[in-house]
């Protein structure tokens, strides 16, 4: 996945919405924006994406299917990581 994404390889880095054991960051290159969201706890966590931020899951270590829509409230399984292609 990294080889196919300029944002993941060389994109700018920006810390996002990290709270309560959740780390989230954005990688952006030109028109491509990828969010990486990691639940670093052994418990379920919820993360509210900012209004107007939507996307599609590219890959997840949980049960989330690739291509599934992501918007609003994001529920994370324990120790789950998800990579999201954002559309703003």
C-alpha positions in Angstrom: 0.0 0.0 0.0 2.8 2.4 0.8 4.4 2.0 -2.6 1.2 2.9 -4.3 0.6 6.0 -2.2 2.7 9.2 -2.6 1.0 10.6 0.5 2.2 7.6 2.6 5.7 7.7 1.1 6.5 11.4 1.0 3.4 13.3 2.1 3.3 16.0 4.8 2.6 14.8 8.3 0.0 16.3 10.6 -1.2 15.1 14.0 -4.9 14.8 14.3 -7.6 14.0 16.8 -5.6 11.8 19.2 -7.3 11.2 22.6 -7.8 8.6 25.2 -5.3 6.1 23.8 -6.0 6.8 20.2 -3.3 8.1 17.9 -4.5 9.7 14.6 -2.4 11.4 11.9 -2.8 12.6 8.4 -0.4 12.2 5.4 -1.1 14.5 2.5 0.5 14.8 -0.9 -1.1 17.0 -3.6 -4.8 15.8 -3.8 -4.3 12.6 -1.8 -5.0 12.6 1.9 -4.6 9.4 4.1 -5.6 9.2 7.7 -4.0 6.6 10.0 -5.9 5.9 13.2 -4.5 3.6 15.8 -6.3 2.4 19.0 -3.3 1.8 21.3 -5.4 0.3 24.1 -6.9 -3.1 24.9 -10.4 -1.6 25.0 -12.9 -0.4 22.4 -12.6 3.3 21.7 -14.7 5.8 19.7 -13.4 8.7 17.7 -15.5 11.5 16.3 -14.2 12.6 12.9 -14.6 16.3 12.3 -17.7 17.3 10.5 -17.4 17.1 6.7 -14.5 14.6 6.9 -15.4 11.3 5.2 -13.5 8.6 3.4 -13.2 4.9 2.7 -11.2 2.3 4.7 -8.2 1.1 2.8 -7.1 -1.5 5.3 -7.9 -2.4 8.9 -6.6 -4.8 11.5 -10.2 -5.2 12.7 -13.4 -6.4 11.1 -13.8 -3.3 8.9 -14.0 -4.2 5.2 -11.8 -2.4 2.7 -13.8 0.2 0.8 -16.3 0.6 3.6 -17.5 4.2 4.2 -16.1 6.1 7.2 -17.7 9.3 8.5 -18.9 10.7 11.8 -18.3 8.3 14.7 -15.6 5.8 14.2 -15.7 2.8 16.5 -12.4 1.1 17.0 -11.9 -2.4 18.3 -9.1 -3.1 20.9 -5.7 -2.6 19.3 -7.2 -1.8 15.9 -5.5 0.2 13.3 -7.3 1.6 10.3 -6.0 3.5 7.2 -8.5 5.7 5.5 -8.4 7.5 2.1 -10.1 10.8 2.9 -12.5 12.7 0.6 -13.2 16.2 1.8 
